Amino acid sequence: MAGRATGDRARERRTLQVAVVAAIVLLVAVVWLSRSDSPYEVTARFASASGVSKGGLVKVAGRRVGTVERISLSDDGQAELRLRITDDAVTPLRRGTIAALRTPGLSSIAGKYVDLRIPSGTGAEIPEGGVLGRTQTTSSVDLDAFFNLFDERTRAGLRKVVRGSGEMTKDRELLANEGWKYLSPSLAASQRLFRELGDDRAVLERFVVDSARLVTNVAARRTDVTKLVDGLADTTQAIASRDDELSDAIGQLPDFLRTADTTFANLRGTVGDLDGLLADTKPVAPKLRATAAQLRPFAAESVPTLRSLASLARRPGAGNDLVELYRAFPALRDIATKKAERNGQERDGSLPAAAAALREAREPLGFLRAYGVELTGWFDDFGHSGIYDGFGNASRVETVIAPTKTLLDLLPLPASLTQGLLKQTLSVQRDRCPGAMERPAPDGSNPWKPTPEFACDPSEKPIG
């Protein structure tokens, strides 16, 4: 009886295990079938969906991953495309996914497909039924819309360019095709460039607006542009007329390029030495962030100053900017350097006349140069303001009494002394040497006679 009971319990356990495994298999099957019945779908909003039809392809990196299930119009007039993604390798889509309409070729304007660009990394998932807004979609531009930007005259010129290109490659199609192969890397790089420009629409818009302003400003200065073109034509013609010298310069280019190649090869070692410099600057580079942060307000405050400088260079009106000042230089040059009829007589320019006057004044100025100290002292005496004390302005007063008069009822000076003082007072000293205004120094440095023939008398000195 005990063995039979043990066998019954073993059979019950096996039956229970089989039931659990069957339930798990059934659950997995239900989940799989539910996913197969309800594929992943999102809605993409485009400004225009011309050329896209229901059932159109959805691709990632050129590989088909789904189809366009429905095309509708939103309340704000945008095209809404319901995209069904059937490739589990790309679902669910990540935030940052870009949907762009592409044309498979130039043979037809229809048959456009949706190209999905999946971002790198692990961003947040877009849930089932999510929406790719206008900032995450790019509509294609049809050729007819592009050509409608131009007027009839421009379109006629473009037709001539296309036809001329056809005539140019006529009977040379194979060679032209071989040549186009070399453009593939450049075209691919250009495609990446324009794609980046399209992603940053704010920068692209500023670029277009600034370009329009530039073209407008250039058009407003068409006269100056014409003069520039004429000047370039004259320059080119002058260069072409010196064909011998130009040929000689071109002939020397190979030697120059070989020397430059050697120089650049020698720079490789220098570039290697720069690695140490760069390694030493790495600790310092983060500290420059604080300096850059301080320079940012300075740059912002410099904008009005730079605008003022621009108006200083050029502004409406006459005789009020640097451009017109520059235009006045030729007339100033003529007055300064060229001879002209002035006051009824042919006279030299101001600079040659000034040079001649300075040559004639060299001797008088050389004589006066030695008396510079006395002249400076004279200016200094009359160039000072009054003195001050604790009560405000003050002055010094000195009483001078003639020595020949009585002082405080004293007797007059002796006659011999009176005559001596009178003789010194009336003495006339008109040929004093430089430094003779002061009494002679102990070292004999004054009075000073610069040269033996200098017109001064060292004996003329202050009295006493």
C-alpha positions in Angstrom: 0.0 0.0 0.0 2.8 2.4 0.8 4.5 1.8 -2.6 1.2 2.3 -4.4 0.7 5.7 -2.6 4.2 6.8 -3.5 3.7 6.0 -7.2 0.4 8.0 -7.2 2.1 11.1 -5.8 4.9 10.8 -8.4 2.4 10.7 -11.2 0.6 13.7 -9.7 3.8 15.7 -9.6 4.6 14.8 -13.3 1.1 15.8 -14.3 1.4 19.1 -12.5 4.8 19.9 -14.1 3.4 19.1 -17.6 0.5 21.4 -16.9 2.7 24.3 -15.8 5.0 23.9 -18.9 1.9 23.8 -21.2 0.5 27.0 -19.5 3.8 28.8 -20.1 4.0 27.7 -23.7 0.4 28.9 -24.2 1.1 32.3 -22.6 4.1 32.8 -24.8 2.1 31.9 -27.9 -0.7 34.3 -26.9 1.8 37.2 -26.5 3.5 36.4 -29.7 0.3 36.2 -31.6 -0.9 39.4 -30.1 2.3 41.2 -31.2 1.9 39.7 -34.7 -1.7 40.9 -34.9 -0.8 44.5 -33.6 2.5 45.7 -35.1 4.2 48.8 -33.9 2.8 52.0 -35.3 3.6 55.8 -35.0 2.3 58.9 -36.6 4.7 61.4 -38.4 3.6 64.9 -39.2 5.0 66.6 -42.3 4.5 70.1 -43.8 3.9 68.4 -47.2 3.5 64.8 -48.2 3.2 65.2 -51.9 4.4 62.1 -53.8 3.7 59.7 -50.9 1.0 57.1 -51.4 -0.6 54.5 -49.1 1.5 51.4 -49.0 4.7 53.4 -49.5 7.9 52.1 -48.0 9.5 53.0 -44.7 13.3 52.4 -44.7 16.2 52.6 -42.3 19.6 52.9 -43.9 18.2 51.7 -47.2 16.5 48.6 -45.6 12.7 48.2 -45.7 11.3 48.1 -42.1 7.6 49.0 -42.7 5.0 50.7 -44.8 2.7 53.8 -44.8 -0.7 52.6 -43.6 -2.7 55.8 -43.8 -2.4 59.5 -45.0 -4.6 62.1 -43.4 -4.8 65.8 -42.8 -4.5 67.3 -39.3 -6.6 70.1 -37.9 -3.8 72.6 -38.5 -3.3 71.6 -42.1 -0.3 69.3 -41.8 0.0 65.9 -43.4 -0.2 63.0 -41.0 1.4 59.6 -42.1 0.6 56.5 -40.1 3.7 54.4 -40.2 3.6 50.7 -39.5 7.0 49.3 -38.4 7.2 45.5 -38.9 10.9 45.0 -38.3 11.5 44.2 -34.6 15.2 45.2 -34.9 14.2 48.9 -34.9 11.2 48.9 -32.6 10.4 50.6 -30.5 11.7 53.9 -32.0 13.8 56.2 -29.8 13.4 59.9 -29.0 15.4 61.9 -31.5 14.4 59.8 -34.5 14.1 61.9 -37.7 11.7 61.0 -40.5 12.5 62.4 -43.9 10.7 62.0 -47.3 13.1 60.8 -50.0 12.7 60.6 -53.8 14.0 57.3 -55.2 15.1 59.0 -58.5 14.4 61.7 -61.0 12.3 59.5 -63.3 9.1 60.2 -61.3 7.8 62.7 -58.7 5.7 59.9 -57.1 6.8 56.9 -55.2 8.5 58.8 -52.4 9.4 56.8 -49.3 10.0 57.6 -45.6 13.6 57.4 -44.4 14.0 57.0 -40.7 17.3 58.1 -39.0 17.7 56.3 -35.7 19.7 58.2 -33.1 22.7 56.5 -31.4 22.6 55.6 -27.8 19.8 54.5 -25.6 17.2 57.3 -25.5 13.7 57.2 -24.2 11.3 54.9 -26.2 8.4 56.3 -28.3 5.4 54.4 -27.2 2.9 52.6 -29.5 0.8 55.3 -31.3 3.4 58.0 -30.5 3.8 61.1 -32.7 6.9 62.5 -34.5 6.3 66.3 -34.6 7.3 68.8 -37.2 10.6 69.3 -35.5 11.4 65.6 -36.1 10.3 65.4 -39.8 11.7 66.8 -43.0 9.6 67.2 -46.2 11.2 66.9 -49.6 11.3 69.8 -52.1 10.0 69.0 -55.5 12.0 70.2 -58.5 9.1 72.2 -59.9 8.8 74.1 -56.5 12.5 74.7 -56.7 12.5 76.1 -60.2 9.4 78.2 -59.4 11.7 80.3 -57.1 13.3 81.8 -60.2 11.8 84.2 -62.8 11.3 83.3 -66.4 14.6 84.8 -67.5 16.6 82.8 -64.9 14.8 79.6 -65.8 15.6 80.2 -69.5 19.3 80.6 -68.5 19.1 77.3 -66.6 17.7 75.6 -69.6 20.6 76.8 -71.7 23.0 75.6 -69.0 21.5 72.1 -69.0 21.4 71.9 -72.8 25.0 73.2 -73.0 26.1 70.6 -70.6 24.5 68.0 -72.8 26.3 69.3 -75.8 29.5 69.4 -73.9 29.3 65.7 -73.0 27.9 64.6 -76.4 29.9 61.5 -77.7 31.8 61.5 -74.4 29.3 59.9 -72.2 31.5 57.1 -71.0 34.3 59.5 -70.1 31.9 61.7 -68.3 30.5 58.8 -66.3 34.0 57.9 -65.2 34.6 61.4 -64.2 31.4 61.6 -62.1 32.6 58.6 -60.1 35.3 60.8 -58.6 32.7 63.3 -57.4 30.9 60.7 -55.2 33.0 61.4 -52.0 32.5 65.1 -52.4 28.8 64.7 -53.0 28.5 62.4 -50.0 30.3 65.0 -47.8 28.0 67.7 -49.2 25.0 65.6 -48.4 26.1 65.3 -44.8 26.8 69.0 -44.7 23.3 70.0 -46.0 21.7 67.4 -43.7 23.4 69.1 -40.7 22.3 72.5 -41.9 18.7 71.2 -42.3 18.7 69.9 -38.7 19.8 73.2 -37.3 17.1 75.3 -38.8 17.6 78.4 -36.6 21.3 78.7 -37.8 20.2 78.1 -41.4 17.6 80.8 -41.1 20.1 83.3 -39.7 22.5 82.4 -42.5 19.8 83.0 -45.2 18.7 86.3 -43.6 22.3 87.6 -43.2 23.1 86.5 -46.8 20.1 88.4 -48.0 21.2 91.5 -46.1 24.7 91.1 -47.6 23.4 90.9 -51.1 21.1 93.9 -50.5 24.1 96.0 -49.2 26.2 94.9 -52.2 23.4 95.8 -54.6 23.1 99.2 -53.0 26.9 99.8 -53.7 26.7 98.6 -57.3 28.7 101.6 -58.4 31.6 100.6 -56.1 31.3 97.0 -57.2 31.5 98.1 -60.9 34.7 100.0 -60.1 36.1 97.0 -58.2 35.4 94.8 -61.2 37.0 97.3 -63.6 40.0 97.6 -61.3 40.4 93.8 -61.2 40.1 93.7 -65.0 43.0 96.3 -65.2 45.0 94.3 -62.7 44.5 91.1 -64.6 45.4 92.8 -67.9 48.5 94.2 -66.3 49.5 90.8 -65.1 48.8 89.3 -68.5 51.0 91.9 -70.2 53.9 90.7 -68.1 53.8 87.2 -69.5 57.6 86.8 -69.5 57.9 87.5 -65.8 54.8 85.4 -65.1 56.3 82.5 -67.0 59.6 82.9 -65.1 57.7 82.9 -61.7 55.7 79.7 -62.7 59.0 78.1 -63.7 60.4 78.8 -60.3 57.4 77.2 -58.5 58.7 73.6 -58.7 61.9 74.4 -56.9 59.9 76.4 -54.4 57.5 73.6 -53.8 60.3 71.1 -53.4 61.9 73.4 -50.8 58.5 73.8 -49.1 58.1 70.0 -49.1 61.4 69.6 -47.4 60.4 72.2 -44.8 57.1 70.6 -44.1 58.9 67.2 -43.7 61.2 68.8 -41.2 58.2 70.1 -39.3 57.2 66.6 -38.4 59.7 66.4 -35.6 58.5 69.8 -34.3 54.9 68.5 -34.3 56.1 65.6 -32.2 57.7 68.0 -29.8 54.4 69.9 -29.4 52.9 66.8 -27.7 54.8 67.7 -24.6 53.5 71.3 -24.8 49.9 70.2 -25.2 50.3 67.8 -22.3 51.6 70.7 -20.1 48.7 72.9 -21.1 46.0 70.4 -20.3 45.9 71.3 -16.5 45.8 75.0 -17.5 43.0 74.7 -20.1 40.1 74.2 -17.6 41.2 77.4 -15.9 40.5 79.3 -19.1 36.8 78.6 -18.6 36.6 81.3 -15.9 38.5 83.7 -18.1 36.1 83.0 -21.0 33.1 83.5 -18.7 34.5 86.9 -17.8 35.1 87.8 -21.4 31.5 87.0 -22.4 30.0 90.1 -20.7 32.9 92.2 -22.3 32.0 90.8 -25.7 28.3 91.6 -25.2 29.1 95.1 -24.1 31.4 95.6 -27.1 28.6 95.2 -29.6 27.4 98.8 -29.3 31.0 100.0 -29.5 31.6 98.0 -32.7 28.4 99.3 -34.2 29.5 102.9 -33.4 32.8 102.1 -35.1 30.9 100.9 -38.1 29.0 104.2 -38.3 32.3 106.0 -37.8 33.6 104.3 -40.9 30.5 104.9 -43.1 27.3 106.9 -42.5 24.8 108.9 -44.6 25.7 112.5 -45.4 28.8 114.3 -46.6 32.1 114.8 -44.8 31.3 112.8 -41.7 33.0 109.4 -41.9 36.4 107.8 -42.5 35.6 106.8 -46.1 35.2 110.4 -47.1 38.3 111.3 -45.0 40.3 108.8 -47.0 38.9 110.3 -50.2 40.2 113.7 -49.1 43.8 112.4 -48.8 44.7 113.0 -52.5 43.9 116.7 -52.2 45.8 116.9 -48.9 48.7 115.1 -50.6 48.8 117.6 -53.5 48.9 120.5 -51.1 51.6 119.0 -49.0 54.0 117.8 -51.7 53.2 119.3 -55.1 54.0 122.8 -56.5 51.0 124.9 -57.3 50.1 128.5 -58.3 49.4 130.3 -55.0 49.0 134.1 -54.4 50.1 134.8 -58.0 53.3 132.8 -57.8 54.3 129.2 -58.2 55.2 127.9 -54.7 56.3 124.6 -53.2 54.1 122.3 -51.2 53.7 122.8 -47.5 56.1 120.0 -46.6 59.0 121.2 -48.8 58.4 124.8 -47.7 58.5 123.7 -44.1 61.7 121.7 -44.6 63.4 124.8 -46.2 62.2 127.0 -43.3 63.5 124.6 -40.8 66.9 124.5 -42.5 67.1 128.3 -42.3 66.0 128.3 -38.7 68.5 125.7 -37.6 71.1 128.3 -36.6 68.8 130.5 -34.5 67.2 127.5 -32.9 70.6 126.1 -32.1 71.4 129.4 -30.3 68.2 129.4 -28.3 68.5 125.7 -27.4 71.2 126.5 -24.8 68.8 128.9 -23.0 66.0 126.3 -22.7 66.5 126.2 -18.9 66.0 129.9 -18.5 63.0 129.9 -20.8 61.4 127.0 -18.9 62.0 128.8 -15.7 60.3 131.9 -17.0 57.2 129.9 -18.1 57.3 128.2 -14.7 57.2 131.4 -12.8 54.2 132.7 -14.6 52.5 129.3 -14.8 51.8 128.7 -11.1 48.6 129.4 -9.3 48.7 131.2 -5.9 49.6 129.5 -2.7 47.2 128.3 0.0 47.2 128.1 3.8 44.7 127.1 6.4 42.6 130.2 5.8 42.5 129.9 2.0 44.5 131.9 -0.7 47.7 133.5 0.5 50.4 135.6 -0.9 54.0 136.6 -0.2 54.9 140.3 0.0 58.4 141.6 0.0 59.2 145.3 0.8 61.9 146.8 -1.4 63.4 150.2 -0.4 66.0 152.0 -2.5 69.4 151.8 -0.8 69.9 155.6 -1.3 67.0 156.5 0.9 67.0 156.8 4.7 65.5 153.8 6.6 63.8 154.4 9.9 65.4 157.8 10.4 68.9 156.4 10.0 71.6 158.4 8.3 71.9 158.1 4.6 74.3 155.5 3.1 77.9 156.7 2.6 78.5 158.3 -0.7 81.1 155.8 -1.8 78.7 152.9 -1.2 75.8 154.8 -2.9 77.9 155.3 -6.1 78.8 151.6 -6.2 75.3 150.4 -5.8 74.1 152.8 -8.4 76.8 151.7 -10.8 75.8 148.0 -10.4 72.1 148.8 -10.7 72.5 150.7 -13.9 75.0 148.2 -15.5 73.5 146.7 -18.7 74.1 143.0 -19.2 72.8 141.8 -22.5 75.2 139.0 -23.4 74.8 136.6 -20.4 75.7 133.0 -21.0 73.4 130.1 -20.3 73.1 129.5 -16.6 74.2 133.1 -15.7 70.8 133.8 -14.1 72.1 132.0 -11.0 75.2 132.7 -9.0 78.2 130.5 -10.1 78.1 127.0 -8.7 81.2 125.7 -6.8 81.9 123.1 -9.5 82.0 125.9 -12.1 79.2 124.4 -14.2 77.6 127.9 -14.7 77.7 130.1 -16.5 78.2 127.8 -19.5 79.6 128.7 -22.8 78.7 125.9 -25.3 81.4 126.7 -27.8 84.3 129.2 -28.0 82.5 131.1 -30.7 79.2 131.2 -28.9 77.9 134.8 -28.6 77.9 135.3 -24.8 80.0 137.0 -22.2 80.9 134.7 -19.2 81.9 137.7 -17.1 78.3 138.9 -16.9 76.9 137.5 -13.7 74.5 138.5 -10.9 75.8 141.3 -8.7 77.6 140.3 -5.5 
